Amino acid sequence: MKRIVLLLVSLFVVFLSTGCGPSDVEKRAQQVAQAKDDALKLRQQLAQAKTGSDAENLRQQMMKVLSDASLTLESIYFTDAELKDYVKAASAAEKPAPAPPKKAKAVRHTKAKRKK
Protein backbone atom coordinates (compact mmCIF):
# COMPACT_ATOMS: atom_id res chain seq x y z
CA MET A 1 0.00 0.00 0.00
CA LYS A 2 2.85 2.36 0.80
CA ARG A 3 4.34 1.68 -2.62
CA ILE A 4 1.13 2.60 -4.40
CA VAL A 5 0.76 5.83 -2.42
CA LEU A 6 4.42 6.68 -2.99
CA LEU A 7 4.06 5.96 -6.71
CA LEU A 8 0.94 8.12 -6.97
CA VAL A 9 2.58 10.97 -5.05
CA SER A 10 5.68 10.83 -7.24
CA LEU A 11 3.57 10.79 -10.41
CA PHE A 12 1.59 13.74 -9.10
CA VAL A 13 4.81 15.68 -8.38
CA VAL A 14 6.18 14.91 -11.86
CA PHE A 15 2.90 15.96 -13.42
CA LEU A 16 2.90 19.26 -11.53
CA SER A 17 6.53 20.05 -12.32
CA THR A 18 6.03 19.59 -16.07
CA GLY A 19 2.92 21.75 -16.01
CA CYS A 20 4.61 24.72 -14.32
CA GLY A 21 5.32 27.72 -16.50
CA PRO A 22 4.59 28.26 -20.15
CA SER A 23 5.44 25.58 -22.68
CA ASP A 24 7.98 26.13 -25.44
CA VAL A 25 5.19 26.79 -27.91
CA GLU A 26 3.66 29.37 -25.61
CA LYS A 27 7.04 31.02 -25.09
CA ARG A 28 7.61 31.19 -28.85
CA ALA A 29 4.14 32.64 -29.45
CA GLN A 30 4.80 35.24 -26.78
CA GLN A 31 8.20 36.09 -28.33
CA VAL A 32 6.67 36.46 -31.80
CA ALA A 33 3.82 38.64 -30.51
CA GLN A 34 6.25 40.88 -28.62
CA ALA A 35 8.58 41.19 -31.62
CA LYS A 36 5.70 42.10 -33.95
CA ASP A 37 4.41 44.66 -31.47
CA ASP A 38 7.86 46.24 -31.09
CA ALA A 39 8.40 46.26 -34.86
CA LEU A 40 5.07 47.97 -35.48
CA LYS A 41 5.89 50.64 -32.89
CA LEU A 42 9.24 51.22 -34.60
CA ARG A 43 7.48 51.42 -37.96
CA GLN A 44 5.24 54.19 -36.61
CA GLN A 45 8.29 56.06 -35.33
CA LEU A 46 9.98 55.54 -38.69
CA ALA A 47 7.04 57.12 -40.49
CA GLN A 48 7.45 60.21 -38.28
CA ALA A 49 11.27 60.38 -38.43
CA LYS A 50 12.59 63.88 -39.07
CA THR A 51 16.06 63.02 -40.40
CA GLY A 52 17.48 60.36 -42.65
CA SER A 53 19.89 59.13 -39.99
CA ASP A 54 17.07 58.75 -37.45
CA ALA A 55 15.02 56.86 -40.01
CA GLU A 56 17.94 54.58 -40.87
CA ASN A 57 18.57 53.83 -37.16
CA LEU A 58 14.91 52.97 -36.65
CA ARG A 59 14.93 50.76 -39.75
CA GLN A 60 17.95 48.87 -38.42
CA GLN A 61 16.34 48.48 -34.98
CA MET A 62 13.22 47.09 -36.61
CA MET A 63 15.21 44.62 -38.68
CA LYS A 64 17.11 43.49 -35.55
CA VAL A 65 13.92 43.01 -33.51
CA LEU A 66 12.44 40.89 -36.26
CA SER A 67 15.57 38.87 -36.95
CA ASP A 68 16.07 38.16 -33.22
CA ALA A 69 12.64 36.52 -33.28
CA SER A 70 13.43 34.78 -36.61
CA LEU A 71 10.80 36.85 -38.40
CA THR A 72 10.83 38.79 -41.66
CA LEU A 73 9.31 42.09 -42.71
CA GLU A 74 6.52 40.20 -44.43
CA SER A 75 5.39 38.94 -41.02
CA ILE A 76 4.27 42.51 -40.24
CA TYR A 77 2.92 42.97 -43.77
CA PHE A 78 5.70 45.30 -44.85
CA THR A 79 8.47 45.20 -47.45
CA ASP A 80 12.07 46.36 -47.44
CA ALA A 81 11.29 48.76 -50.29
CA GLU A 82 8.65 50.48 -48.16
CA LEU A 83 11.14 50.88 -45.31
CA LYS A 84 13.70 52.39 -47.66
CA ASP A 85 11.03 54.77 -48.97
CA TYR A 86 10.51 56.05 -45.42
CA VAL A 87 14.26 56.60 -45.05
CA LYS A 88 14.40 58.44 -48.39
CA ALA A 89 11.43 60.60 -47.45
CA ALA A 90 13.00 61.55 -44.13
CA SER A 91 16.30 62.33 -45.86
CA ALA A 92 14.54 64.51 -48.40
CA ALA A 93 12.57 66.29 -45.68
CA GLU A 94 15.70 67.34 -43.82
CA LYS A 95 17.25 68.95 -46.91
CA PRO A 96 15.99 72.47 -47.51
CA ALA A 97 13.87 72.75 -50.60
CA PRO A 98 15.40 74.81 -53.38
CA ALA A 99 13.89 78.25 -53.83
CA PRO A 100 11.23 78.25 -56.50
CA PRO A 101 12.25 80.07 -59.66
CA LYS A 102 10.93 83.59 -60.03
CA LYS A 103 8.06 83.87 -62.41
CA ALA A 104 8.43 86.29 -65.25
CA LYS A 105 5.86 89.03 -65.37
CA ALA A 106 3.20 88.44 -67.91
CA VAL A 107 3.44 90.87 -70.76
CA ARG A 108 0.15 92.09 -72.02
CA HIS A 109 -0.05 92.65 -75.70
CA THR A 110 -2.68 95.18 -76.63
CA LYS A 111 -4.01 95.83 -80.03
CA ALA A 112 -3.18 99.21 -81.54
CA LYS A 113 -6.10 101.56 -81.72
CA ARG A 114 -7.46 102.09 -85.19
CA LYS A 115 -7.92 105.53 -86.58
CA LYS A 116 -11.29 106.35 -88.08
The first five atom37 places (N, CA, C, CB, O) and aatype in JSON, in Angstrom:
{
  "aatype": [12, 11, 1, 9, 19, 10, 10, 10, 19, 15, 10, 13, 19, 19, 13, 10, 15, 16, 7, 4, 7, 14, 15, 3, 19, 6, 11, 1, 0, 5, 5, 19, 0, 5, 0, 11, 3, 3, 0, 10, 11, 10, 1, 5, 5, 10, 0, 5, 0, 11, 16, 7, 15, 3, 0, 6, 2, 10, 1, 5, 5, 12, 12, 11, 19, 10, 15, 3, 0, 15, 10, 16, 10, 6, 15, 9, 18, 13, 16, 3, 0, 6, 10, 11, 3, 18, 19, 11, 0, 0, 15, 0, 0, 6, 11, 14, 0, 14, 0, 14, 14, 11, 11, 0, 11, 0, 19, 1, 8, 16, 11, 0, 11, 1, 11, 11],
  "atom_mask": [
    [1, 1, 1, 1, 1],
    [1, 1, 1, 1, 1],
    [1, 1, 1, 1, 1],
    [1, 1, 1, 1, 1],
    [1, 1, 1, 1, 1],
    [1, 1, 1, 1, 1],
    [1, 1, 1, 1, 1],
    [1, 1, 1, 1, 1],
    [1, 1, 1, 1, 1],
    [1, 1, 1, 1, 1],
    [1, 1, 1, 1, 1],
    [1, 1, 1, 1, 1],
    [1, 1, 1, 1, 1],
    [1, 1, 1, 1, 1],
    [1, 1, 1, 1, 1],
    [1, 1, 1, 1, 1],
    [1, 1, 1, 1, 1],
    [1, 1, 1, 1, 1],
    [1, 1, 1, 0, 1],
    [1, 1, 1, 1, 1],
    [1, 1, 1, 0, 1],
    [1, 1, 1, 1, 1],
    [1, 1, 1, 1, 1],
    [1, 1, 1, 1, 1],
    [1, 1, 1, 1, 1],
    [1, 1, 1, 1, 1],
    [1, 1, 1, 1, 1],
    [1, 1, 1, 1, 1],
    [1, 1, 1, 1, 1],
    [1, 1, 1, 1, 1],
    [1, 1, 1, 1, 1],
    [1, 1, 1, 1, 1],
    [1, 1, 1, 1, 1],
    [1, 1, 1, 1, 1],
    [1, 1, 1, 1, 1],
    [1, 1, 1, 1, 1],
    [1, 1, 1, 1, 1],
    [1, 1, 1, 1, 1],
    [1, 1, 1, 1, 1],
    [1, 1, 1, 1, 1],
    [1, 1, 1, 1, 1],
    [1, 1, 1, 1, 1],
    [1, 1, 1, 1, 1],
    [1, 1, 1, 1, 1],
    [1, 1, 1, 1, 1],
    [1, 1, 1, 1, 1],
    [1, 1, 1, 1, 1],
    [1, 1, 1, 1, 1],
    [1, 1, 1, 1, 1],
    [1, 1, 1, 1, 1],
    [1, 1, 1, 1, 1],
    [1, 1, 1, 0, 1],
    [1, 1, 1, 1, 1],
    [1, 1, 1, 1, 1],
    [1, 1, 1, 1, 1],
    [1, 1, 1, 1, 1],
    [1, 1, 1, 1, 1],
    [1, 1, 1, 1, 1],
    [1, 1, 1, 1, 1],
    [1, 1, 1, 1, 1],
    [1, 1, 1, 1, 1],
    [1, 1, 1, 1, 1],
    [1, 1, 1, 1, 1],
    [1, 1, 1, 1, 1],
    [1, 1, 1, 1, 1],
    [1, 1, 1, 1, 1],
    [1, 1, 1, 1, 1],
    [1, 1, 1, 1, 1],
    [1, 1, 1, 1, 1],
    [1, 1, 1, 1, 1],
    [1, 1, 1, 1, 1],
    [1, 1, 1, 1, 1],
    [1, 1, 1, 1, 1],
    [1, 1, 1, 1, 1],
    [1, 1, 1, 1, 1],
    [1, 1, 1, 1, 1],
    [1, 1, 1, 1, 1],
    [1, 1, 1, 1, 1],
    [1, 1, 1, 1, 1],
    [1, 1, 1, 1, 1],
    [1, 1, 1, 1, 1],
    [1, 1, 1, 1, 1],
    [1, 1, 1, 1, 1],
    [1, 1, 1, 1, 1],
    [1, 1, 1, 1, 1],
    [1, 1, 1, 1, 1],
    [1, 1, 1, 1, 1],
    [1, 1, 1, 1, 1],
    [1, 1, 1, 1, 1],
    [1, 1, 1, 1, 1],
    [1, 1, 1, 1, 1],
    [1, 1, 1, 1, 1],
    [1, 1, 1, 1, 1],
    [1, 1, 1, 1, 1],
    [1, 1, 1, 1, 1],
    [1, 1, 1, 1, 1],
    [1, 1, 1, 1, 1],
    [1, 1, 1, 1, 1],
    [1, 1, 1, 1, 1],
    [1, 1, 1, 1, 1],
    [1, 1, 1, 1, 1],
    [1, 1, 1, 1, 1],
    [1, 1, 1, 1, 1],
    [1, 1, 1, 1, 1],
    [1, 1, 1, 1, 1],
    [1, 1, 1, 1, 1],
    [1, 1, 1, 1, 1],
    [1, 1, 1, 1, 1],
    [1, 1, 1, 1, 1],
    [1, 1, 1, 1, 1],
    [1, 1, 1, 1, 1],
    [1, 1, 1, 1, 1],
    [1, 1, 1, 1, 1],
    [1, 1, 1, 1, 1],
    [1, 1, 1, 1, 1],
    [1, 1, 1, 1, 1]
  ],
  "atom_positions": [
    [[0.81, -1.19, 0.0], [0.0, 0.0, 0.0], [0.86, 1.26, 0.0], [-0.93, 0.0, 1.19], [0.55, 2.24, -0.67]],
    [[1.96, 1.21, 0.77], [2.85, 2.36, 0.8], [3.45, 2.61, -0.57], [3.96, 2.17, 1.83], [3.63, 3.76, -0.98]],
    [[3.76, 1.54, -1.28], [4.34, 1.68, -2.62], [3.37, 2.38, -3.57], [4.74, 0.3, -3.19], [3.77, 3.25, -4.35]],
    [[2.13, 2.01, -3.51], [1.13, 2.6, -4.4], [0.96, 4.09, -4.08], [-0.23, 1.85, -4.26], [0.9, 4.91, -4.99]],
    [[0.9, 4.43, -2.82], [0.76, 5.83, -2.42], [2.0, 6.61, -2.83], [0.52, 5.95, -0.9], [1.9, 7.73, -3.34]],
    [[3.17, 6.02, -2.61], [4.42, 6.68, -2.99], [4.49, 6.87, -4.51], [5.63, 5.87, -2.5], [4.93, 7.92, -4.98]],
    [[4.08, 5.87, -5.25], [4.06, 5.96, -6.71], [3.09, 7.05, -7.17], [3.67, 4.6, -7.33], [3.42, 7.83, -8.06]],
    [[1.92, 7.1, -6.59], [0.94, 8.12, -6.97], [1.43, 9.52, -6.62], [-0.4, 7.85, -6.28], [1.25, 10.45, -7.4]],
    [[2.05, 9.67, -5.46], [2.58, 10.97, -5.05], [3.69, 11.4, -6.0], [3.1, 10.91, -3.61], [3.74, 12.56, -6.41]],
    [[4.58, 10.47, -6.34], [5.68, 10.83, -7.24], [5.17, 11.18, -8.64], [6.7, 9.68, -7.33], [5.67, 12.1, -9.27]],
    [[4.17, 10.45, -9.11], [3.57, 10.79, -10.41], [2.89, 12.15, -10.37], [2.56, 9.71, -10.83], [2.97, 12.92, -11.33]],
    [[2.24, 12.44, -9.27], [1.59, 13.74, -9.1], [2.61, 14.87, -9.1], [0.77, 13.76, -7.81], [2.37, 15.92, -9.7]],
    [[3.74, 14.67, -8.42], [4.81, 15.68, -8.38], [5.4, 15.88, -9.76], [5.91, 15.26, -7.38], [5.63, 17.02, -10.18]],
    [[5.64, 14.8, -10.49], [6.18, 14.91, -11.86], [5.19, 15.64, -12.75], [6.5, 13.5, -12.44], [5.58, 16.49, -13.56]],
    [[3.93, 15.31, -12.62], [2.9, 15.96, -13.42], [2.84, 17.46, -13.15], [1.54, 15.33, -13.16], [2.71, 18.26, -14.08]],
    [[2.93, 17.85, -11.88], [2.9, 19.26, -11.53], [4.14, 20.01, -12.02], [2.77, 19.42, -10.04], [4.04, 21.15, -12.46]],
    [[5.3, 19.37, -11.93], [6.53, 20.05, -12.32], [6.59, 20.29, -13.83], [7.75, 19.24, -11.89], [7.15, 21.29, -14.27]],
    [[6.03, 19.38, -14.61], [6.03, 19.59, -16.07], [4.99, 20.61, -16.48], [5.78, 18.27, -16.8], [5.12, 21.23, -17.54]],
    [[3.97, 20.8, -15.68], [2.92, 21.75, -16.01], [3.21, 23.16, -15.56], [0.0, 0.0, 0.0], [2.44, 24.07, -15.87]],
    [[4.29, 23.38, -14.82], [4.61, 24.72, -14.32], [5.22, 25.57, -15.43], [5.58, 24.64, -13.13], [6.09, 25.12, -16.17]],
    [[4.76, 26.79, -15.52], [5.32, 27.72, -16.5], [4.8, 27.47, -17.89], [0.0, 0.0, 0.0], [4.18, 26.44, -18.17]],
    [[5.06, 28.41, -18.77], [4.59, 28.26, -20.15], [5.41, 27.22, -20.91], [4.64, 29.61, -20.88], [6.59, 27.02, -20.65]],
    [[4.75, 26.57, -21.85], [5.44, 25.58, -22.68], [6.31, 26.3, -23.7], [4.42, 24.63, -23.38], [6.25, 27.52, -23.84]],
    [[7.12, 25.53, -24.41], [7.98, 26.13, -25.44], [7.16, 26.81, -26.53], [8.88, 25.06, -26.06], [7.54, 27.87, -27.03]],
    [[6.05, 26.2, -26.87], [5.19, 26.79, -27.91], [4.6, 28.11, -27.42], [4.04, 25.8, -28.29], [4.53, 29.08, -28.17]],
    [[4.2, 28.14, -26.16], [3.66, 29.37, -25.61], [4.73, 30.46, -25.51], [3.05, 29.12, -24.23], [4.46, 31.63, -25.76]],
    [[5.94, 30.06, -25.15], [7.04, 31.02, -25.09], [7.33, 31.59, -26.46], [8.3, 30.36, -24.51], [7.55, 32.8, -26.6]],
    [[7.34, 30.74, -27.48], [7.61, 31.19, -28.85], [6.5, 32.13, -29.33], [7.73, 29.98, -29.8], [6.78, 33.15, -29.95]],
    [[5.26, 31.78, -29.04], [4.14, 32.64, -29.45], [4.24, 34.0, -28.77], [2.8, 31.97, -29.11], [3.95, 35.03, -29.38]],
    [[4.64, 33.99, -27.51], [4.8, 35.24, -26.78], [5.94, 36.07, -27.37], [5.05, 34.96, -25.29], [5.83, 37.29, -27.49]],
    [[7.05, 35.4, -27.73], [8.2, 36.09, -28.33], [7.81, 36.72, -29.67], [9.38, 35.11, -28.51], [8.16, 37.86, -29.95]],
    [[7.09, 35.97, -30.49], [6.67, 36.46, -31.8], [5.73, 37.65, -31.64], [5.98, 35.34, -32.61], [5.87, 38.66, -32.34]],
    [[4.77, 37.54, -30.73], [3.82, 38.64, -30.51], [4.54, 39.89, -30.04], [2.74, 38.23, -29.5], [4.23, 40.99, -30.48]],
    [[5.5, 39.74, -29.14], [6.25, 40.88, -28.62], [7.1, 41.52, -29.73], [7.14, 40.46, -27.44], [7.16, 42.74, -29.84]],
    [[7.74, 40.68, -30.54], [8.58, 41.19, -31.62], [7.74, 41.95, -32.65], [9.34, 40.04, -32.31], [8.14, 43.02, -33.12]],
    [[6.58, 41.41, -32.99], [5.7, 42.1, -33.95], [5.23, 43.44, -33.38], [4.49, 41.22, -34.31], [5.2, 44.44, -34.09]],
    [[4.87, 43.44, -32.12], [4.41, 44.66, -31.47], [5.51, 45.72, -31.48], [3.95, 44.37, -30.04], [5.27, 46.88, -31.81]],
    [[6.73, 45.31, -31.1], [7.86, 46.24, -31.09], [8.17, 46.75, -32.49], [9.09, 45.56, -30.51], [8.45, 47.94, -32.67]],
    [[8.11, 45.87, -33.48], [8.4, 46.26, -34.86], [7.37, 47.26, -35.37], [8.45, 45.03, -35.77], [7.71, 48.21, -36.08]],
    [[6.11, 47.04, -35.04], [5.07, 47.97, -35.48], [5.22, 49.34, -34.82], [3.68, 47.4, -35.18], [4.98, 50.36, -35.46]],
    [[5.63, 49.35, -33.56], [5.89, 50.64, -32.89], [7.05, 51.36, -33.56], [6.19, 50.42, -31.39], [7.0, 52.58, -33.76]],
    [[8.09, 50.61, -33.91], [9.24, 51.22, -34.6], [8.84, 51.72, -35.98], [10.4, 50.21, -34.71], [9.32, 52.75, -36.44]],
    [[7.94, 50.99, -36.64], [7.48, 51.42, -37.96], [6.74, 52.74, -37.85], [6.56, 50.35, -38.6], [6.9, 53.6, -38.72]],
    [[5.94, 52.92, -36.81], [5.24, 54.19, -36.61], [6.24, 55.32, -36.37], [4.25, 54.09, -35.43], [6.08, 56.42, -36.89]],
    [[7.27, 55.04, -35.57], [8.29, 56.06, -35.33], [9.04, 56.37, -36.61], [9.27, 55.59, -34.24], [9.41, 57.52, -36.85]],
    [[9.27, 55.35, -37.42], [9.98, 55.54, -38.69], [9.18, 56.45, -39.62], [10.23, 54.18, -39.38], [9.76, 57.3, -40.3]],
    [[7.89, 56.28, -39.63], [7.04, 57.12, -40.49], [7.09, 58.59, -40.06], [5.59, 56.62, -40.46], [6.83, 59.48, -40.87]],
    [[7.42, 58.84, -38.79], [7.45, 60.21, -38.28], [8.87, 60.73, -38.11], [6.73, 60.29, -36.95], [9.07, 61.81, -37.56]],
    [[9.87, 59.98, -38.59], [11.27, 60.38, -38.43], [11.53, 61.7, -39.16], [12.23, 59.28, -38.96], [11.03, 61.92, -40.26]],
    [[12.32, 62.55, -38.52], [12.59, 63.88, -39.07], [13.86, 63.89, -39.93], [12.72, 64.89, -37.96], [13.96, 64.7, -40.85]],
    [[14.81, 63.02, -39.64], [16.06, 63.02, -40.4], [16.31, 61.64, -40.99], [17.24, 63.45, -39.51], [15.77, 60.64, -40.52]],
    [[17.13, 61.61, -42.01], [17.48, 60.36, -42.65], [18.24, 59.43, -41.73], [0.0, 0.0, 0.0], [18.04, 58.22, -41.76]],
    [[19.12, 59.99, -40.89], [19.89, 59.13, -39.99], [19.0, 58.52, -38.91], [21.04, 59.92, -39.34], [19.17, 57.37, -38.54]],
    [[18.03, 59.3, -38.42], [17.07, 58.75, -37.45], [16.26, 57.62, -38.08], [16.12, 59.85, -36.92], [16.06, 56.57, -37.48]],
    [[15.82, 57.86, -39.31], [15.02, 56.86, -40.01], [15.83, 55.59, -40.25], [14.52, 57.42, -41.34], [15.32, 54.48, -40.08]],
    [[17.08, 55.75, -40.63], [17.94, 54.58, -40.87], [18.17, 53.81, -39.56], [19.29, 55.01, -41.48], [18.14, 52.58, -39.57]],
    [[18.39, 54.5, -38.46], [18.57, 53.83, -37.16], [17.32, 53.06, -36.78], [18.92, 54.85, -36.06], [17.41, 51.92, -36.3]],
    [[16.15, 53.65, -36.97], [14.91, 52.97, -36.65], [14.7, 51.76, -37.55], [13.73, 53.93, -36.78], [14.22, 50.72, -37.09]],
    [[15.05, 51.89, -38.82], [14.93, 50.76, -39.75], [15.81, 49.61, -39.29], [15.3, 51.18, -41.19], [15.38, 48.45, -39.3]],
    [[17.05, 49.92, -38.89], [17.95, 48.87, -38.42], [17.45, 48.22, -37.13], [19.35, 49.44, -38.2], [17.56, 47.01, -36.95]],
    [[16.9, 49.04, -36.23], [16.34, 48.48, -34.98], [15.19, 47.53, -35.29], [15.85, 49.62, -34.05], [15.07, 46.46, -34.69]],
    [[14.35, 47.93, -36.24], [13.22, 47.09, -36.61], [13.69, 45.77, -37.2], [12.32, 47.82, -37.6], [13.16, 44.7, -36.87]],
    [[14.68, 45.84, -38.07], [15.21, 44.62, -38.68], [15.82, 43.7, -37.61], [16.28, 44.96, -39.76], [15.67, 42.48, -37.68]],
    [[16.49, 44.28, -36.61], [17.11, 43.49, -35.55], [16.05, 42.82, -34.68], [18.02, 44.37, -34.69], [16.17, 41.65, -34.34]],
    [[15.0, 43.58, -34.32], [13.92, 43.01, -33.51], [13.3, 41.82, -34.21], [12.85, 44.08, -33.21], [13.05, 40.78, -33.6]],
    [[13.05, 41.98, -35.51], [12.44, 40.89, -36.26], [13.39, 39.7, -36.43], [12.0, 41.39, -37.63], [12.97, 38.55, -36.28]],
    [[14.64, 39.98, -36.73], [15.57, 38.87, -36.95], [15.86, 38.12, -35.65], [16.88, 39.39, -37.55], [16.08, 36.91, -35.67]],
    [[15.87, 38.83, -34.51], [16.07, 38.16, -33.22], [14.95, 37.15, -32.94], [16.13, 39.19, -32.08], [15.17, 36.15, -32.27]],
    [[13.77, 37.42, -33.45], [12.64, 36.52, -33.28], [12.47, 35.6, -34.49], [11.36, 37.31, -33.05], [11.47, 34.9, -34.6]],
    [[13.47, 35.6, -35.39], [13.43, 34.78, -36.61], [12.22, 35.1, -37.47], [13.43, 33.28, -36.25], [11.57, 34.21, -38.02]],
    [[11.92, 36.39, -37.58], [10.8, 36.85, -38.4], [11.34, 37.69, -39.56], [9.79, 37.67, -37.55], [12.5, 38.09, -39.57]],
    [[10.48, 37.94, -40.52], [10.83, 38.79, -41.66], [9.88, 39.98, -41.7], [10.77, 38.0, -42.99], [8.91, 40.04, -40.95]],
    [[10.18, 40.93, -42.56], [9.31, 42.09, -42.71], [7.91, 41.69, -43.15], [9.91, 43.07, -43.72], [6.92, 42.33, -42.78]],
    [[7.82, 40.64, -43.94], [6.52, 40.2, -44.43], [5.61, 39.76, -43.28], [6.69, 39.05, -45.42], [4.39, 39.76, -43.42]],
    [[6.21, 39.38, -42.15], [5.39, 38.94, -41.02], [4.62, 40.11, -40.4], [6.27, 38.28, -39.95], [3.64, 39.89, -39.69]],
    [[5.04, 41.34, -40.68], [4.27, 42.51, -40.24], [3.66, 43.22, -41.45], [5.16, 43.49, -39.43], [3.3, 44.39, -41.39]],
    [[3.55, 42.47, -42.55], [2.92, 42.97, -43.77], [3.59, 44.23, -44.28], [1.45, 43.23, -43.52], [2.93, 45.24, -44.54]],
    [[4.9, 44.16, -44.41], [5.7, 45.3, -44.85], [6.82, 44.78, -45.74], [6.27, 46.09, -43.64], [7.18, 43.61, -45.64]],
    [[7.36, 45.62, -46.59], [8.47, 45.2, -47.45], [9.68, 46.09, -47.2], [8.06, 45.25, -48.94], [9.56, 47.19, -46.65]],
    [[10.83, 45.6, -47.6], [12.07, 46.36, -47.44], [12.02, 47.64, -48.27], [13.29, 45.51, -47.83], [12.55, 48.67, -47.86]],
    [[11.4, 47.57, -49.43], [11.29, 48.76, -50.29], [10.5, 49.87, -49.59], [10.63, 48.4, -51.64], [10.83, 51.05, -49.7]],
    [[9.44, 49.48, -48.88], [8.65, 50.48, -48.16], [9.46, 51.13, -47.04], [7.37, 49.84, -47.58], [9.36, 52.33, -46.8]],
    [[10.28, 50.33, -46.36], [11.14, 50.88, -45.31], [12.13, 51.87, -45.9], [11.9, 49.76, -44.56], [12.35, 52.95, -45.35]],
    [[12.73, 51.51, -47.02], [13.7, 52.39, -47.66], [13.03, 53.67, -48.15], [14.39, 51.67, -48.83], [13.65, 54.73, -48.16]],
    [[11.77, 53.57, -48.56], [11.03, 54.77, -48.97], [10.87, 55.74, -47.8], [9.65, 54.39, -49.53], [10.98, 56.96, -47.97]],
    [[10.61, 55.2, -46.6], [10.51, 56.05, -45.42], [11.84, 56.75, -45.14], [10.07, 55.23, -44.19], [11.86, 57.93, -44.79]],
    [[12.93, 56.02, -45.29], [14.26, 56.6, -45.05], [14.54, 57.7, -46.07], [15.36, 55.51, -45.11], [15.05, 58.76, -45.73]],
    [[14.19, 57.44, -47.34], [14.4, 58.44, -48.39], [13.55, 59.69, -48.12], [14.06, 57.86, -49.77], [14.02, 60.81, -48.29]],
    [[12.32, 59.47, -47.71], [11.43, 60.6, -47.45], [11.95, 61.46, -46.3], [10.0, 60.1, -47.14], [11.91, 62.69, -46.36]],
    [[12.46, 60.8, -45.26], [13.0, 61.55, -44.13], [14.26, 62.3, -44.54], [13.3, 60.61, -42.94], [14.49, 63.43, -44.1]],
    [[15.08, 61.67, -45.38], [16.3, 62.33, -45.86], [15.95, 63.54, -46.7], [17.17, 61.36, -46.66], [16.59, 64.59, -46.59]],
    [[14.95, 63.4, -47.54], [14.54, 64.51, -48.4], [13.92, 65.64, -47.57], [13.54, 64.02, -49.47], [14.08, 66.81, -47.9]],
    [[13.23, 65.28, -46.51], [12.57, 66.29, -45.68], [13.58, 67.14, -44.91], [11.61, 65.63, -44.7], [13.31, 68.3, -44.62]],
    [[14.73, 66.57, -44.59], [15.7, 67.34, -43.82], [16.51, 68.29, -44.69], [16.64, 66.4, -43.09], [17.1, 69.25, -44.18]],
    [[16.54, 68.05, -46.0], [17.25, 68.95, -46.91], [16.34, 70.12, -47.23], [17.7, 68.21, -48.21], [15.16, 69.92, -47.52]],
    [[16.85, 71.33, -47.18], [15.99, 72.47, -47.51], [15.59, 72.42, -48.99], [16.7, 73.81, -47.19], [16.4, 72.1, -49.86]],
    [[14.37, 72.74, -49.23], [13.87, 72.75, -50.6], [14.48, 73.91, -51.36], [12.32, 72.83, -50.62], [14.63, 75.0, -50.8]],
    [[14.84, 73.7, -52.61], [15.4, 74.81, -53.38], [14.34, 75.89, -53.58], [15.94, 74.31, -54.75], [13.14, 75.61, -53.68]],
    [[14.81, 77.13, -53.64], [13.89, 78.25, -53.83], [13.22, 78.12, -55.18], [14.63, 79.61, -53.71], [13.87, 77.81, -56.17]],
    [[11.92, 78.35, -55.22], [11.23, 78.25, -56.5], [11.71, 79.35, -57.45], [9.69, 78.33, -56.3], [12.01, 80.46, -57.01]],
    [[11.8, 79.04, -58.72], [12.25, 80.07, -59.66], [11.25, 81.22, -59.72], [12.45, 79.47, -61.07], [10.04, 81.04, -59.56]],
    [[11.8, 82.42, -59.95], [10.93, 83.59, -60.03], [10.15, 83.54, -61.33], [11.74, 84.9, -59.93], [10.68, 83.22, -62.4]],
    [[8.9, 83.87, -61.22], [8.06, 83.87, -62.41], [8.25, 85.19, -63.15], [6.56, 83.66, -62.04], [8.35, 86.25, -62.54]],
    [[8.31, 85.08, -64.44], [8.43, 86.29, -65.25], [7.06, 86.99, -65.28], [8.92, 85.94, -66.71], [6.01, 86.35, -65.27]],
    [[7.12, 88.3, -65.32], [5.86, 89.03, -65.37], [5.21, 88.79, -66.72], [6.08, 90.53, -65.12], [5.86, 88.77, -67.76]],
    [[3.94, 88.63, -66.66], [3.2, 88.44, -67.91], [3.15, 89.75, -68.67], [1.76, 87.91, -67.64], [2.81, 90.8, -68.12]],
    [[3.48, 89.68, -69.92], [3.44, 90.87, -70.76], [2.11, 90.87, -71.47], [4.64, 90.92, -71.77], [1.7, 89.88, -72.08]],
    [[1.46, 91.99, -71.39], [0.15, 92.09, -72.02], [0.31, 92.77, -73.37], [-0.85, 92.86, -71.11], [0.8, 93.9, -73.48]],
    [[-0.1, 92.07, -74.36], [-0.05, 92.65, -75.7], [-1.42, 93.24, -76.01], [0.36, 91.57, -76.77], [-2.44, 92.56, -75.96]],
    [[-1.41, 94.52, -76.32], [-2.68, 95.18, -76.63], [-2.69, 95.5, -78.11], [-2.87, 96.47, -75.78], [-1.66, 95.73, -78.74]],
    [[-3.86, 95.5, -78.62], [-4.01, 95.83, -80.03], [-3.91, 97.34, -80.2], [-5.37, 95.29, -80.59], [-4.38, 98.1, -79.35]],
    [[-3.31, 97.76, -81.27], [-3.18, 99.21, -81.54], [-4.56, 99.75, -81.89], [-2.17, 99.49, -82.7], [-5.37, 99.09, -82.54]],
    [[-4.8, 100.96, -81.43], [-6.1, 101.56, -81.72], [-6.16, 101.96, -83.19], [-6.36, 102.79, -80.8], [-5.19, 102.45, -83.75]],
    [[-7.29, 101.75, -83.78], [-7.46, 102.09, -85.19], [-7.95, 103.52, -85.3], [-8.45, 101.13, -85.88], [-8.74, 104.0, -84.48]],
    [[-7.46, 104.16, -86.31], [-7.92, 105.53, -86.58], [-9.14, 105.45, -87.48], [-6.79, 106.39, -87.24], [-9.22, 104.6, -88.36]],
    [[-10.08, 106.34, -87.26], [-11.29, 106.35, -88.08], [-11.26, 107.43, -89.08], [-12.51, 106.49, -87.24], [-12.2, 107.58, -89.85]]
  ]
}
